Amino acid sequence: MTEDPELRKLYHDLDSKCAGIKSAAKLLRDCPPEERAEMLSLMKEGANALLKCLSDLEKRLGAGKN
């Protein structure tokens, strides 16, 4: 079965955004106090992008329909 290119992109985006947030969480531990607010802001942006990606994937897969 050939995977839809749009679906493949959504899975890639999901993987990338999760990895980015995970990496940022590890960096946050050793982040200088003066950089923490910026790092947290970037992580929140990443989380919002992740939520959008999940919503798009849900729509694409037709999930949540009962």
Secondary structure in CASP SS format (residue, H / E / C, confidence):
PFRMAT SS
TARGET T0000
AUTHOR 0000-0000-0000
METHOD secondary structure of the structure
MODEL  1
M C 1.00
T C 1.00
E C 1.00
D C 1.00
P H 1.00
E H 1.00
L H 1.00
R H 1.00
K H 1.00
L H 1.00
Y H 1.00
H H 1.00
D H 1.00
L H 1.00
D H 1.00
S H 1.00
K H 1.00
C H 1.00
A H 1.00
G H 1.00
I H 1.00
K H 1.00
S H 1.00
A H 1.00
A H 1.00
K H 1.00
L H 1.00
L H 1.00
R H 1.00
D H 1.00
C C 1.00
P C 1.00
P H 1.00
E H 1.00
E H 1.00
R H 1.00
A H 1.00
E H 1.00
M H 1.00
L H 1.00
S H 1.00
L H 1.00
M H 1.00
K H 1.00
E H 1.00
G H 1.00
A H 1.00
N H 1.00
A H 1.00
L H 1.00
L H 1.00
K H 1.00
C H 1.00
L H 1.00
S H 1.00
D H 1.00
L H 1.00
E H 1.00
K H 1.00
R H 1.00
L H 1.00
G C 1.00
A C 1.00
G C 1.00
K C 1.00
N C 1.00
END
